[in-house]
Amino acid sequence: MLVVSKIGVTTMVLIIWMSFSSWGFFAHQQINRMAVFILPGELIRFYKSNIQFLTEHAVDADKRRYSDTAEAPKHFIDADRYGINPFDSIPQKWADAEMKFSADLLKENGIVPWQIERTYYSLVKAFKERDSLRILRLSADLGHYVSDAHVPLHTTENYNGQLSGQTGIHGFWESRLPELFSEEYDFITGPARYLSDPLKEAWKIVKSSHSLVDSTLMIQASLNKSMASDLKFSFSERDNQVDRNYSHEYASAYHTRLNGMVENQMRASILMTGSYWYSAWVDAGQPKLRNFPEKKITEEEKLLTERAEKLFNLGRIIGRKEK
């Protein structure tokens, strides 16, 4: 079993995290954790033995956004920047898309479906090599990218409502709502299934999420017109600091009008995360997941991790802010 030390997080960092991270600190960890329990046989034994690592490291990809300039585009795709019918315009395979649009443009508009594929095949390789540490790290990252693809606002140029006078909706939808209401959600999804075409599945996820963008924005816009503005926010004091957040009354009204959307997307994230993990193991030949060769973290990996943690604690995100 891999034993990993726990890193403390200050209250200030938690506040920053909830504003900037995709799906939020809480939801990403919940998704990775719940995905463990839909795995079969030998796979669940290995993943369950390392469930704490998978849960804690579900947010590593977001932490890298504070230190790695190449990280941010891996979390989204602004599909609507490719026209009215974007999924008819964007070639699914990276080589074809690069030939049509250029790598720079693709990265500018976000590359999450291709990042899912890349991380998937890296995980297959780690399974084949029986590298337990890389299996866990890549599994945590893959769960993160798969979950991000399920967030409607990760598939649009208007990712934070900044183009429609709804700035702040990003963190509201994917952080505030799960924190307030996920205890009511039913996370029973059924068992993980084998995915014969990981890239095709990634595009299905993105297309489905994108179909929810208009509802996500229009429902809140309608609510803003019908609900008094003084009921929209609440204030609380913590550590001699006054925090403003969307009120429970306003959040409840929006959550109700969304009619299960957030719950459905979290459930789908859990099912697909577990399915990608399972499929990678199958594609690797279903290797035995015990008696691994000893692997130690290299000095370079240790320094990179420490640097990422330090920059994350400073709270200066690289790339666009989802606040």
C-alpha positions in Angstrom: 0.0 0.0 0.0 1.3 3.5 -0.8 1.5 5.8 2.2 1.4 9.5 1.5 1.8 12.3 4.0 -1.1 14.8 4.4 -0.5 18.5 3.7 -2.4 21.0 5.7 -4.3 23.8 4.1 -5.0 27.2 5.7 -8.3 28.8 5.8 -7.2 31.5 3.4 -6.1 28.9 0.8 -9.5 27.2 1.1 -11.3 30.4 0.3 -9.1 31.0 -2.7 -9.5 27.3 -3.7 -13.3 27.4 -3.7 -13.2 30.4 -5.9 -10.8 29.2 -8.5 -10.9 25.4 -8.8 -13.0 23.3 -11.1 -15.9 21.4 -9.5 -14.4 22.7 -6.2 -12.2 21.1 -3.6 -15.0 19.1 -2.1 -16.7 17.8 -5.3 -13.5 16.6 -7.0 -12.6 14.6 -3.9 -16.1 13.2 -3.6 -16.1 12.1 -7.2 -12.8 10.3 -7.0 -13.7 8.7 -3.7 -17.1 7.4 -4.9 -15.6 6.1 -8.2 -13.5 3.6 -6.2 -16.6 1.7 -5.1 -17.9 0.9 -8.7 -14.8 -1.0 -9.6 -14.7 -4.8 -9.9 -12.8 -7.5 -8.0 -9.0 -7.0 -7.8 -9.2 -3.4 -9.0 -11.4 -2.3 -6.1 -9.0 -3.9 -3.6 -6.1 -1.9 -4.9 -8.0 1.4 -5.3 -9.7 1.0 -2.0 -6.4 0.4 -0.2 -5.3 3.8 -1.6 -8.6 5.7 -1.4 -7.1 8.4 0.8 -4.4 9.2 -1.8 -6.9 9.2 -4.7 -9.2 11.5 -2.6 -6.6 14.0 -1.5 -4.8 14.1 -4.9 -8.0 14.6 -6.8 -7.1 18.3 -6.8 -3.5 18.0 -7.9 -4.3 19.1 -11.5 -5.9 22.3 -10.2 -2.9 23.0 -8.0 -0.6 22.8 -11.0 -2.5 25.7 -12.5 -0.5 27.9 -10.0 2.9 26.7 -11.3 2.5 25.2 -14.8 1.7 27.5 -17.7 0.6 24.5 -19.8 -2.0 23.2 -17.3 -5.0 25.5 -17.6 -6.1 24.5 -21.1 -6.3 20.9 -20.0 -9.4 21.6 -18.0 -11.8 23.0 -20.5 -12.8 23.5 -24.2 -14.6 26.6 -25.4 -16.6 24.7 -27.9 -18.7 27.7 -29.0 -15.6 29.4 -30.3 -15.7 26.9 -33.2 -19.1 28.2 -34.5 -22.8 27.4 -34.1 -22.3 23.7 -34.6 -18.9 23.2 -33.0 -18.9 19.4 -32.9 -19.4 19.2 -36.6 -16.4 21.5 -37.0 -13.8 20.1 -34.6 -12.1 16.9 -35.7 -12.0 14.5 -32.8 -8.5 13.3 -33.4 -5.7 15.7 -32.2 -3.6 15.3 -35.4 -6.6 16.2 -37.6 -7.7 19.1 -35.4 -4.1 20.4 -35.3 -3.8 20.3 -39.0 -7.1 22.2 -39.4 -6.7 24.8 -36.6 -3.1 24.7 -35.4 -1.9 23.6 -31.9 -1.8 27.1 -30.6 -5.4 27.8 -31.4 -6.5 24.4 -29.9 -4.6 25.2 -26.7 -6.1 28.7 -26.5 -9.6 27.2 -26.8 -8.9 24.4 -24.4 -8.0 20.7 -24.9 -9.8 18.7 -22.2 -11.1 15.8 -24.5 -7.6 15.3 -25.8 -6.1 15.6 -22.3 -8.4 12.8 -21.1 -7.1 10.6 -23.9 -3.5 11.4 -23.2 -3.8 10.8 -19.5 -5.7 7.6 -20.2 -3.0 6.1 -22.3 -0.4 7.2 -19.8 -2.4 5.3 -17.2 -2.5 2.2 -19.4 1.3 2.4 -19.7 1.7 2.8 -15.9 -0.5 -0.4 -15.4 1.7 -2.3 -17.9 4.8 -1.2 -16.1 3.2 -2.0 -12.7 4.3 1.4 -11.4 2.0 1.8 -8.4 2.8 5.4 -7.7 2.2 6.5 -11.3 -1.0 4.5 -11.4 -2.4 6.4 -8.5 -1.2 9.8 -9.6 -2.5 9.3 -13.1 -5.8 7.9 -11.8 -6.3 11.0 -9.6 -5.5 13.3 -12.6 -7.7 11.3 -15.0 -10.6 11.5 -12.6 -10.1 15.3 -12.4 -10.1 15.9 -16.2 -13.1 13.5 -16.7 -15.0 15.4 -14.0 -14.2 18.8 -15.5 -15.5 17.7 -18.8 -18.9 17.1 -17.1 -19.2 20.8 -16.0 -21.2 22.7 -18.6 -19.3 25.9 -18.0 -16.1 24.1 -18.9 -17.3 23.9 -22.5 -18.1 27.5 -23.3 -16.3 30.8 -23.9 -18.8 32.4 -21.4 -17.3 30.1 -18.7 -18.0 32.5 -15.8 -21.0 34.4 -17.1 -18.7 37.3 -17.9 -20.3 37.8 -21.3 -23.9 37.8 -20.0 -23.7 39.8 -16.9 -23.5 36.7 -14.6 -20.0 36.9 -13.4 -19.5 34.4 -10.6 -21.8 31.7 -11.8 -18.9 29.3 -12.5 -17.9 28.8 -8.8 -21.6 29.0 -7.8 -22.6 26.1 -9.9 -19.7 23.8 -9.4 -18.6 24.6 -5.8 -21.4 26.2 -3.8 -24.2 24.0 -4.9 -22.5 20.6 -4.3 -21.3 21.8 -0.9 -24.8 22.8 0.1 -26.8 20.0 -1.4 -24.7 16.9 -2.2 -25.8 15.1 1.0 -29.2 14.7 -0.7 -27.7 13.2 -3.9 -28.0 9.6 -4.9 -24.5 8.5 -6.0 -25.4 4.9 -6.8 -24.4 4.6 -10.5 -24.0 1.0 -11.2 -20.7 -0.7 -12.0 -17.9 0.7 -14.1 -18.1 -0.4 -17.8 -15.4 -1.0 -20.4 -14.8 1.9 -22.8 -13.7 0.7 -26.2 -12.9 4.2 -27.5 -11.7 6.5 -24.8 -11.4 9.6 -27.0 -14.9 9.1 -28.5 -16.3 8.8 -25.0 -14.5 12.1 -24.0 -16.2 13.9 -26.9 -19.6 12.4 -25.9 -19.1 13.8 -22.4 -18.1 17.3 -23.7 -21.0 17.4 -26.2 -23.5 16.4 -23.5 -22.2 19.0 -21.1 -22.2 21.7 -23.7 -25.9 21.0 -24.3 -26.6 22.2 -20.8 -24.8 25.6 -21.1 -27.9 27.6 -22.2 -30.0 26.1 -19.4 -27.3 26.8 -16.8 -27.1 30.5 -17.8 -30.8 31.2 -18.6 -32.2 29.7 -15.4 -30.0 31.9 -13.3 -30.8 34.9 -15.4 -34.5 34.2 -14.9 -34.0 33.8 -11.2 -32.2 37.1 -11.0 -35.2 38.9 -12.4 -37.7 37.2 -10.1 -35.7 37.3 -6.8 -34.9 40.5 -4.8 -31.2 41.3 -5.1 -30.8 41.7 -1.4 -31.6 38.0 -1.0 -28.9 36.9 -3.3 -25.9 37.1 -0.9 -25.2 36.3 2.7 -22.3 37.4 4.8 -20.4 35.6 7.5 -17.4 36.4 9.6 -14.4 34.1 9.8 -11.0 34.9 11.4 -11.9 38.6 11.6 -12.7 38.6 7.9 -16.1 39.1 6.4 -16.9 36.7 3.5 -19.6 37.2 1.0 -21.3 34.2 -0.6 -24.5 33.2 -2.4 -27.2 32.9 0.2 -28.7 29.5 1.0 -32.1 30.8 -0.1 -30.8 31.9 -3.5 -28.7 28.8 -4.0 -31.7 26.6 -3.1 -33.9 28.4 -5.6 -31.3 28.0 -8.4 -30.6 24.4 -7.4 -34.3 23.5 -7.6 -34.8 25.2 -11.0 -31.8 23.2 -12.3 -33.9 20.1 -11.7 -31.2 17.7 -10.7 -28.5 18.9 -13.2 -25.7 19.2 -10.7 -26.5 15.8 -9.2 -26.7 14.2 -12.6 -23.4 15.6 -13.7 -21.7 14.4 -10.5 -23.2 10.9 -10.9 -22.0 10.8 -14.5 -18.5 12.0 -13.4 -18.3 9.1 -10.9 -19.4 6.5 -13.4 -17.1 7.7 -16.1 -14.1 8.1 -13.8 -14.4 4.5 -12.6 -15.0 3.4 -16.2 -11.9 5.0 -17.4 -9.8 3.5 -14.6 -11.3 0.1 -15.3 -10.8 0.3 -19.0 -7.1 1.4 -18.7 -6.5 -1.7 -16.5 -8.2 -4.0 -19.1 -6.3 -2.4 -22.0 -3.1 -3.0 -20.0 -3.8 -6.7 -19.9 -5.3 -6.8 -16.4 -2.0 -7.0 -14.6 -1.8 -8.2 -11.0 -2.1 -5.3 -8.6 0.0 -6.6 -5.7 3.6 -7.2 -4.8 4.6 -4.1 -6.8 8.4 -3.4 -7.4 9.5 -0.7 -4.9 9.3 2.8 -6.4 10.7 5.9 -4.8 9.9 9.5 -5.5 12.8 11.1 -7.3 14.4 14.2 -6.0 13.2 16.1 -9.1 9.6 15.0 -8.5 9.9 15.9 -4.9 11.1 19.4 -5.8 8.4 19.9 -8.4 5.7 18.9 -5.9 7.1 21.3 -3.3 7.3 24.1 -5.8 3.7 23.5 -6.9 2.5 23.5 -3.3 4.4 26.7 -2.5 3.0 28.5 -5.5 -0.5 27.2 -4.8 -0.3 28.6 -1.3 0.5 32.0 -2.7 -2.8 31.9 -4.6 -1.6 33.4 -7.9 -3.3 31.3 -10.5 -1.9 31.1 -14.1 -4.5 31.5 -16.8 -8.1 32.5 -16.6 -9.8 32.8 -13.2 -13.2 31.1 -12.7 -14.4 33.5 -10.0 
